[in-house]
Amino acid sequence: MPPSAPLRPGLRQGSPDKRAAIVRAALGVFVREGYARAGMDAIAAEAQVSKRTVYDYFGDKERLFLSAIGETEAAQEGEFSALVGRTLDRPGAAEGADAMEAALIAFGREFATSILRSPVRAALVRLITAEAGHFPELRRRAGSVGLVQQVIADRLARYADAGLLEVTDPVEAAEYFGLLVTGRVNNRSLFGTVEVSDEKIDALVSGSVRFFLRAYRPS
């Protein structure tokens, strides 16, 4: 699950729209300034609320930081589920080797592109990478199985049940798959800061999927 600070007695629930505005503003300021330099005044100004409102909703800067990461990731889970439905769960994906490979490439291409081209996703990756050393919660999360990895693991296990893959540890296989299809794109783009063409993304993802399948196709 995404990291988020537990609710503390006395904090306001208030308006969902206002809370979302504060989260968006906080994420932008934290990415731009870094956690240490980010000021609550700047966040309040960007969200067009008073600083007192920010404190009423989140309590302190650390809680706001973790909430901004957690709530942003939670909002992306619906988009990820839709992506899985369009690609890994599409009809025929588990019925033949060619269809499975096409599904994996389609998923990898769209997933890598969404991280690269979405300012929010790219910003989130850079922010977590930059600040994880200062937040035990983020470090603990790095060693756990997240939603994305578990969903991919479930689909790989389904392909294995159909005889299309030879997978003894779906969670480990999902980690390798995720690293292959996103890692090369992230490296070429410096996590979204350098433009990468659609053609290059296609080539990187297709090559990564073929490499993955050489390791996991039945012998």
BAFI-3210 file (N, C-alpha, C; in Angstrom, 3 decimals, decimal comma, padded with zeros to 6 digits):
// residues 219
n [1|2|3|4|5|6|7|8|9|10|11|12|13|14|15|16|17|18|19|20|21|22|23|24|25|26|27|28|29|30|31|32|33|34|35|36|37|38|39|40|41|42|43|44|45|46|47|48|49|50|51|52|53|54|55|56|57|58|59|60|61|62|63|64|65|66|67|68|69|70|71|72|73|74|75|76|77|78|79|80|81|82|83|84|85|86|87|88|89|90|91|92|93|94|95|96|97|98|99|100|101|102|103|104|105|106|107|108|109|110|111|112|113|114|115|116|117|118|119|120|121|122|123|124|125|126|127|128|129|130|131|132|133|134|135|136|137|138|139|140|141|142|143|144|145|146|147|148|149|150|151|152|153|154|155|156|157|158|159|160|161|162|163|164|165|166|167|168|169|170|171|172|173|174|175|176|177|178|179|180|181|182|183|184|185|186|187|188|189|190|191|192|193|194|195|196|197|198|199|200|201|202|203|204|205|206|207|208|209|210|211|212|213|214|215|216|217|218|219]
n.u [000,837|000,393|002,533|001,234|000,340|-001,189|-004,491|-004,815|-006,230|-008,289|-007,527|-008,798|-011,295|-012,806|-013,267|-013,174|-012,251|-010,731|-008,788|-007,563|-006,515|-004,582|-002,866|-001,986|-000,650|001,291|002,796|003,909|005,490|007,226|008,605|009,830|011,356|012,460|012,297|013,410|013,698|011,189|008,403|005,657|004,213|004,565|003,312|000,683|000,060|000,206|-001,840|-003,906|-005,062|-005,279|-002,409|-003,049|-005,180|-003,887|-002,393|-004,528|-005,663|-003,567|-001,675|001,303|004,461|005,838|003,826|002,164|003,858|004,167|001,500|000,952|002,450|001,332|-001,468|-001,420|-000,368|-002,389|-004,493|-003,670|-004,037|-006,447|-006,118|-004,041|-005,257|-007,102|-005,332|-004,169|-006,440|-006,828|-004,652|-002,959|-005,126|-006,645|-008,789|-007,785|-005,146|-003,981|-003,959|-002,189|001,261|002,148|000,069|000,257|002,840|002,402|000,567|002,104|004,022|002,373|001,371|003,816|004,770|002,767|002,731|005,397|005,474|003,502|004,669|006,869|005,795|003,850|003,661|003,112|003,539|006,282|007,407|006,782|008,309|010,908|010,853|010,456|012,779|014,729|014,212|013,980|016,019|015,749|013,394|012,081|009,694|009,423|011,704|011,111|008,991|010,261|011,270|009,096|006,310|004,620|001,466|001,523|003,545|002,414|000,026|001,023|002,423|000,300|-000,867|001,234|001,411|-001,011|-000,539|001,439|-000,020|-001,460|000,409|002,174|004,324|007,184|007,221|008,318|008,325|006,198|006,141|008,831|009,424|007,745|008,976|011,420|010,357|009,123|011,370|012,806|011,091|010,547|012,884|014,933|013,828|013,489|016,177|017,173|015,706|016,334|014,580|012,266|013,130|014,446|013,577|012,183|011,638|008,597|009,181|011,661|010,913|009,198|011,093|012,830|011,107|010,039|012,378|013,068|010,928|011,234|013,691|012,957|011,145|012,813|013,991|011,875|010,107|008,726|011,041]
n.v [-001,190|002,364|004,745|006,498|008,948|008,045|009,011|011,669|012,396|015,250|016,402|017,919|016,623|017,830|019,460|017,339|018,272|020,501|019,280|017,674|019,682|020,776|018,584|018,281|020,736|020,526|018,322|019,371|021,484|020,103|018,505|020,444|021,986|020,204|018,277|019,468|022,221|022,997|025,040|025,600|027,895|028,406|026,160|026,511|028,896|028,055|026,216|027,867|028,368|029,094|029,057|028,022|026,391|024,326|023,198|022,442|020,380|018,535|018,612|018,624|019,204|016,832|014,878|015,855|015,553|012,692|012,043|013,335|011,821|009,233|009,604|010,534|008,322|006,473|007,558|006,939|004,272|003,380|004,069|002,349|-000,158|-000,038|-000,012|-002,574|-004,088|-003,395|-004,544|-006,837|-008,378|-008,693|-010,263|-013,543|-013,297|-015,144|-017,437|-018,240|-018,274|-016,167|-014,274|-013,748|-012,614|-010,299|-009,030|-008,540|-006,799|-004,683|-003,862|-003,171|-001,111|000,890|001,284|002,071|004,388|005,921|006,484|007,915|010,087|011,268|014,030|013,967|011,277|010,933|012,935|011,978|009,620|010,721|012,267|010,402|008,875|010,786|011,469|009,201|008,303|009,813|009,129|006,648|005,260|005,305|003,861|001,356|000,648|000,221|-002,308|-003,961|-005,767|-004,142|-002,809|-002,722|-004,591|-006,918|-007,238|-007,648|-009,999|-011,752|-011,961|-013,080|-015,522|-016,584|-016,884|-018,808|-020,939|-021,547|-022,780|-021,248|-019,919|-020,615|-020,402|-020,200|-018,500|-016,096|-013,442|-012,652|-012,919|-010,940|-008,694|-008,687|-008,362|-005,819|-004,215|-004,541|-003,545|-000,930|000,113|000,502|002,495|004,516|005,002|005,964|008,285|009,737|009,547|010,831|013,380|013,797|013,803|010,991|009,199|007,793|005,630|004,771|004,035|001,897|000,112|-000,329|-001,455|-003,709|-005,205|-005,709|-007,292|-009,543|-010,457|-011,072|-013,162|-015,102|-016,033|-017,086|-018,606|-021,888|-024,588]
n.w [000,000|-000,560|001,115|003,820|006,188|009,267|010,267|012,574|015,740|015,824|013,436|010,497|008,290|006,259|003,057|000,251|-002,242|-001,531|000,030|-001,915|-003,538|-001,863|-001,608|-004,284|-004,612|-002,604|-003,483|-005,830|-004,792|-003,046|-004,893|-006,451|-004,620|-002,823|000,223|002,584|002,011|001,260|001,975|004,193|003,793|001,051|-000,016|000,875|-000,467|-003,138|-003,186|-002,775|-000,286|003,260|005,451|007,920|007,278|005,883|007,990|009,625|008,131|007,798|009,850|010,232|008,494|007,821|007,965|005,967|003,755|003,543|003,204|000,804|-001,003|-000,585|-001,115|-003,715|-005,076|-004,510|-005,961|-008,491|-008,730|-009,824|-012,519|-013,154|-012,835|-014,923|-017,083|-016,876|-017,450|-020,151|-021,369|-020,171|-019,378|-021,634|-024,097|-024,966|-024,159|-022,450|-023,917|-025,856|-026,949|-028,628|-028,354|-025,627|-025,498|-027,032|-025,369|-023,076|-024,148|-024,953|-022,472|-021,168|-022,832|-022,592|-019,843|-019,239|-020,794|-019,565|-017,105|-017,972|-019,490|-017,929|-015,932|-013,186|-012,369|-013,054|-011,476|-008,950|-008,791|-008,871|-006,554|-004,448|-004,778|-004,198|-001,519|000,061|001,729|004,012|005,219|007,083|006,553|003,762|003,077|004,184|002,573|000,172|000,370|000,299|-001,202|-003,601|-004,883|-007,742|-008,429|-007,311|-008,754|-011,355|-010,829|-010,292|-012,841|-014,320|-013,030|-013,841|-016,584|-016,367|-015,306|-017,539|-019,030|-020,484|-019,432|-017,359|-014,200|-011,006|-008,854|-008,792|-007,807|-007,689|-010,423|-011,435|-010,405|-011,823|-014,401|-014,217|-013,670|-016,037|-018,134|-017,383|-016,302|-018,246|-019,849|-017,940|-017,322|-019,785|-020,025|-017,820|-015,643|-016,651|-017,353|-019,721|-023,122|-024,743|-027,681|-029,108|-030,765|-029,784|-027,182|-027,809|-028,910|-026,742|-024,808|-026,186|-026,629|-023,988|-023,092|-024,735|-023,776|-021,152|-021,650|-022,722|-020,443|-018,989|-020,505|-021,087|-020,984]
ca.u [000,000|001,179|002,773|000,424|000,307|-002,505|-005,215|-004,577|-007,396|-008,275|-007,319|-010,042|-011,530|-013,101|-013,674|-012,263|-011,624|-009,685|-007,708|-006,860|-005,755|-003,401|-001,970|-001,346|000,290|002,407|003,646|004,668|006,505|008,235|009,429|010,603|012,251|012,969|011,562|013,985|013,501|009,763|007,768|004,200|003,657|004,533|002,294|-000,621|-000,164|-000,042|-003,152|-004,868|-005,710|-004,449|-001,479|-003,784|-005,970|-002,969|-002,122|-005,759|-005,914|-002,467|-000,966|002,681|005,036|006,149|002,565|001,720|004,730|003,795|000,140|000,997|002,915|000,365|-002,742|-001,168|-000,256|-003,706|-005,307|-003,201|-004,321|-007,530|-005,546|-003,258|-006,206|-007,632|-004,249|-004,084|-007,598|-006,658|-003,475|-002,709|-006,378|-007,441|-009,162|-006,778|-003,783|-003,462|-004,334|-001,153|002,515|002,210|-000,875|000,829|003,945|001,815|-000,038|003,186|004,609|001,391|001,389|005,078|004,853|001,883|003,141|006,622|005,146|002,737|005,623|007,745|005,113|002,997|004,460|002,890|004,246|007,720|007,750|006,674|009,489|012,085|010,716|010,696|014,196|015,537|013,940|013,815|017,033|015,386|012,101|012,025|008,499|009,719|012,681|010,407|008,170|011,114|011,500|007,833|005,662|003,575|000,294|001,889|004,261|001,520|-000,901|001,778|002,694|-000,928|-001,056|002,274|001,005|-002,091|000,102|002,126|-001,051|-001,865|001,517|002,900|005,540|007,665|007,448|008,200|008,089|005,607|006,494|010,181|009,336|007,127|009,996|012,308|009,626|008,979|012,674|013,198|010,289|010,578|014,215|015,698|013,223|013,837|017,586|017,366|015,012|016,687|013,328|011,304|013,667|014,938|012,556|012,459|010,615|007,744|009,884|012,680|010,207|008,772|012,257|013,323|010,146|009,976|013,599|013,015|009,973|011,859|014,709|012,212|010,558|013,881|014,267|010,715|009,331|009,021|012,186]
ca.v [000,000|003,576|005,287|007,649|009,134|007,760|010,183|012,027|013,070|016,700|016,869|018,086|015,927|018,951|019,295|016,507|019,081|021,322|018,372|017,304|020,851|020,878|017,486|018,623|021,828|020,016|017,490|020,260|022,226|019,154|018,114|021,607|022,515|019,204|018,318|020,370|023,619|023,286|025,784|025,502|029,121|028,220|025,145|027,141|029,859|027,332|025,576|028,959|028,256|029,669|028,104|027,382|025,304|023,215|022,554|021,812|019,153|017,567|018,617|019,098|019,044|015,425|014,183|016,319|014,938|011,294|012,002|013,736|010,663|008,147|009,901|010,618|006,955|005,841|008,067|006,332|002,834|003,144|004,127|001,138|-001,262|000,075|-000,414|-004,037|-004,594|-003,187|-005,233|-008,177|-009,119|-008,642|-011,608|-014,335|-013,062|-016,347|-018,591|-018,589|-017,589|-014,900|-013,340|-013,347|-011,681|-009,028|-008,402|-008,045|-005,624|-003,588|-003,363|-002,514|000,142|001,905|001,552|002,868|005,703|006,691|006,992|008,884|011,260|011,897|014,846|013,560|010,005|011,161|013,728|011,112|008,747|011,518|012,709|009,261|008,528|011,814|011,644|007,934|008,179|010,581|008,699|005,189|004,700|005,091|002,780|000,099|000,337|-000,247|-003,732|-004,693|-006,012|-003,142|-003,174|-002,962|-005,857|-008,027|-007,423|-008,282|-011,373|-012,534|-012,240|-014,022|-016,831|-017,050|-017,371|-020,055|-021,976|-021,907|-023,454|-020,332|-019,528|-021,502|-019,436|-020,790|-017,401|-015,018|-012,117|-012,367|-012,723|-009,629|-007,672|-008,656|-007,803|-004,381|-003,575|-004,559|-002,720|000,482|000,566|001,005|003,766|005,497|005,363|006,794|009,568|010,313|009,607|011,774|014,715|013,841|013,258|009,741|009,060|006,606|004,540|004,274|003,328|000,604|-000,759|-000,696|-002,349|-004,971|-005,940|-006,154|-008,397|-010,721|-010,928|-011,698|-014,426|-016,098|-016,586|-017,690|-019,529|-023,282|-025,155]
ca.w [000,000|-000,559|002,439|004,182|007,626|009,821|010,715|013,961|016,307|015,752|012,071|009,744|007,027|005,392|001,670|-000,559|-003,291|-000,919|000,415|-003,138|-003,987|-000,998|-001,972|-005,570|-004,385|-001,801|-004,329|-006,702|-004,027|-002,574|-006,039|-006,900|-003,601|-001,896|001,492|003,578|001,647|001,011|003,058|004,277|003,198|-000,398|-000,315|001,076|-001,547|-004,381|-003,064|-002,606|001,019|004,308|006,063|009,003|006,682|005,619|009,276|010,105|007,386|007,796|011,121|010,141|007,157|007,554|007,687|004,656|002,770|003,375|002,662|-000,603|-001,759|-000,483|-001,764|-005,152|-005,573|-004,429|-007,059|-009,736|-008,753|-010,774|-013,858|-013,350|-013,023|-016,283|-017,978|-016,833|-018,168|-021,594|-021,912|-019,646|-019,243|-022,853|-024,557|-025,656|-023,685|-021,791|-024,742|-026,817|-026,679|-029,362|-027,741|-024,341|-025,750|-027,466|-024,202|-022,225|-024,803|-024,878|-021,088|-020,881|-023,581|-022,026|-018,467|-019,282|-021,345|-018,577|-016,120|-018,624|-020,028|-016,929|-015,014|-011,800|-012,126|-013,097|-010,295|-007,783|-008,791|-008,503|-005,166|-003,562|-004,891|-003,540|-000,090|000,787|002,765|005,205|005,729|007,266|005,917|002,348|002,984|004,439|001,413|-000,914|000,538|000,333|-002,492|-003,811|-005,684|-009,141|-008,510|-007,004|-009,871|-012,437|-010,395|-010,468|-014,273|-014,731|-012,507|-014,707|-017,805|-016,025|-015,186|-018,900|-019,674|-021,361|-018,733|-016,306|-013,130|-009,673|-007,909|-009,595|-007,286|-008,170|-011,873|-011,652|-010,132|-012,984|-015,538|-014,007|-013,828|-017,443|-019,040|-016,990|-015,927|-019,394|-020,246|-016,913|-017,459|-020,988|-019,872|-016,516|-014,893|-017,202|-017,594|-021,107|-024,017|-025,443|-028,717|-029,063|-031,423|-028,865|-026,112|-028,368|-029,060|-025,414|-024,149|-026,916|-026,330|-022,595|-022,997|-025,351|-022,837|-020,044|-022,086|-022,871|-019,120|-018,325|-021,342|-020,745|-021,699]
c.u [000,877|001,418|001,859|000,384|-001,083|-003,175|-004,962|-005,812|-007,236|-008,020|-008,641|-010,088|-011,858|-013,535|-012,692|-011,550|-010,494|-008,503|-006,880|-006,010|-004,482|-002,390|-001,249|-000,295|001,512|003,352|004,517|005,780|007,597|009,161|010,353|011,687|012,978|012,284|012,096|013,670|012,035|009,143|006,255|003,537|003,521|003,455|000,906|-000,936|-000,500|-001,412|-004,278|-005,743|-004,798|-003,499|-002,164|-004,614|-005,088|-002,672|-003,363|-006,011|-004,828|-001,591|000,443|003,243|005,335|004,891|002,022|002,548|004,320|002,391|000,125|001,463|001,850|-000,919|-002,579|-001,071|-001,602|-004,596|-004,915|-003,553|-005,449|-007,030|-004,758|-004,174|-006,793|-006,591|-004,122|-005,249|-007,453|-005,581|-003,361|-003,967|-007,191|-007,701|-008,028|-005,375|-003,161|-003,703|-003,280|000,084|002,590|001,291|-000,356|001,958|003,418|001,206|001,025|003,837|003,652|001,360|002,670|005,215|004,011|002,294|004,392|006,343|004,404|003,647|006,461|007,029|004,197|003,853|004,316|003,653|005,752|008,180|007,750|007,893|010,716|012,036|011,029|012,172|015,066|015,396|013,884|014,829|016,683|014,096|012,054|010,825|008,734|010,740|012,030|009,594|009,003|011,359|010,240|007,289|004,508|002,464|000,689|002,573|003,335|000,547|-000,194|002,064|001,476|-001,140|000,003|001,952|-000,107|-001,526|000,830|001,134|-001,524|-000,747|002,372|004,211|005,917|008,122|007,258|007,910|007,533|005,988|007,893|010,170|008,744|008,119|010,961|011,617|009,509|010,286|013,084|012,409|010,290|011,990|014,997|015,159|013,562|015,289|017,818|016,783|015,443|015,416|012,436|011,830|014,210|013,898|013,049|011,322|009,788|008,456|010,949|012,035|009,766|009,949|012,773|012,405|010,095|011,209|013,602|012,067|010,570|012,924|014,037|011,689|011,621|014,200|013,111|009,829|009,697|010,154|011,707]
c.v [001,246|004,077|006,449|007,738|008,811|009,032|010,427|012,722|014,587|017,246|016,912|017,144|016,949|018,563|018,403|017,308|019,934|020,465|017,982|018,459|021,020|019,802|017,800|019,712|021,344|019,186|018,361|020,988|021,289|018,718|019,256|022,011|021,442|019,352|019,388|021,835|023,985|023,968|025,639|026,746|028,956|027,215|025,752|028,107|029,154|026,657|026,596|028,751|028,931|028,602|027,366|026,223|024,092|022,466|021,844|020,475|018,094|017,593|019,166|018,742|017,581|014,644|014,592|015,667|013,490|011,159|012,371|012,572|009,571|008,409|010,052|009,219|006,253|006,285|007,434|004,849|002,506|003,154|002,849|-000,061|-001,242|-000,359|-001,933|-004,656|-004,484|-004,083|-006,663|-009,023|-009,153|-010,061|-012,284|-014,211|-014,291|-017,609|-018,978|-017,745|-016,231|-013,853|-012,852|-012,339|-010,317|-008,283|-007,813|-006,800|-004,437|-002,988|-002,585|-001,178|001,231|002,270|002,426|004,276|006,555|007,249|008,103|010,187|011,942|012,719|014,401|012,276|010,209|011,938|012,874|010,202|009,528|011,919|011,570|008,877|009,510|011,799|010,351|007,781|008,869|010,094|007,176|004,551|004,411|003,974|001,429|-000,316|-000,230|-001,750|-004,573|-004,873|-005,028|-003,652|-003,541|-004,320|-007,043|-008,291|-008,094|-009,740|-012,268|-012,902|-013,211|-015,429|-017,428|-017,589|-018,685|-021,206|-022,453|-022,593|-022,572|-019,858|-020,609|-020,608|-020,127|-019,739|-016,214|-013,619|-011,715|-012,102|-011,353|-008,506|-007,550|-007,998|-006,282|-003,641|-003,489|-003,540|-001,245|000,994|001,153|002,352|004,856|005,952|006,271|008,192|010,334|010,590|010,762|013,150|014,893|013,167|011,991|009,510|007,805|005,398|003,932|003,529|001,951|-000,370|-001,229|-001,707|-003,704|-005,825|-006,490|-007,333|-009,658|-011,316|-011,655|-013,066|-015,497|-016,762|-017,413|-018,538|-020,965|-023,828|-026,358]
c.w [000,000|000,849|002,689|005,691|008,161|010,311|012,195|014,493|016,243|014,363|011,330|008,555|005,945|003,991|000,918|-001,644|-002,723|-000,497|-000,816|-003,654|-003,161|-001,364|-003,280|-005,373|-003,619|-002,649|-005,228|-005,976|-003,533|-003,708|-006,431|-005,903|-002,789|-000,552|002,424|003,274|001,444|002,226|003,031|003,704|001,687|-000,791|-000,187|-000,059|-002,849|-004,366|-002,934|-001,364|002,033|004,852|007,205|008,465|006,399|006,908|009,821|009,425|007,615|009,042|011,069|008,767|006,838|007,213|006,313|003,552|002,495|002,794|001,189|-001,470|-001,771|-001,236|-003,272|-005,747|-005,559|-005,584|-008,390|-009,837|-009,729|-012,201|-014,154|-013,584|-014,425|-017,304|-018,026|-017,604|-019,672|-022,189|-021,397|-019,535|-020,533|-023,369|-025,315|-025,111|-023,048|-022,618|-025,776|-026,576|-027,375|-028,751|-026,400|-024,539|-026,181|-026,284|-023,286|-022,824|-024,722|-023,479|-020,824|-021,572|-022,924|-020,605|-018,444|-019,795|-020,329|-017,493|-016,722|-018,960|-019,020|-015,978|-013,566|-011,492|-012,081|-011,864|-009,045|-007,671|-008,335|-007,032|-004,197|-003,582|-004,110|-002,022|000,712|001,916|004,060|005,866|005,844|006,586|004,438|002,156|003,232|003,217|000,268|-000,822|000,538|-001,082|-002,643|-004,710|-007,112|-009,282|-008,272|-008,146|-011,045|-012,085|-010,605|-011,940|-014,778|-014,232|-013,363|-016,026|-017,547|-015,898|-016,557|-019,673|-020,553|-020,753|-017,734|-015,155|-011,792|-008,611|-008,689|-009,112|-007,746|-009,677|-012,201|-011,394|-011,299|-014,177|-015,401|-014,192|-015,293|-018,260|-018,655|-016,757|-017,084|-019,861|-019,230|-017,042|-018,655|-020,799|-018,623|-015,710|-015,350|-017,503|-019,010|-022,000|-024,700|-026,431|-028,513|-029,679|-030,508|-027,694|-026,591|-028,430|-027,703|-024,740|-024,852|-026,639|-024,919|-022,423|-023,602|-024,431|-021,664|-020,454|-022,323|-021,531|-018,587|-019,227|-020,987|-021,602|-022,525]
res [m|p|p|s|a|p|l|r|p|g|l|r|q|g|s|p|d|k|r|a|a|i|v|r|a|a|l|g|v|f|v|r|e|g|y|a|r|a|g|m|d|a|i|a|a|e|a|q|v|s|k|r|t|v|y|d|y|f|g|d|k|e|r|l|f|l|s|a|i|g|e|t|e|a|a|q|e|g|e|f|s|a|l|v|g|r|t|l|d|r|p|g|a|a|e|g|a|d|a|m|e|a|a|l|i|a|f|g|r|e|f|a|t|s|i|l|r|s|p|v|r|a|a|l|v|r|l|i|t|a|e|a|g|h|f|p|e|l|r|r|r|a|g|s|v|g|l|v|q|q|v|i|a|d|r|l|a|r|y|a|d|a|g|l|l|e|v|t|d|p|v|e|a|a|e|y|f|g|l|l|v|t|g|r|v|n|n|r|s|l|f|g|t|v|e|v|s|d|e|k|i|d|a|l|v|s|g|s|v|r|f|f|l|r|a|y|r|p|s]
***
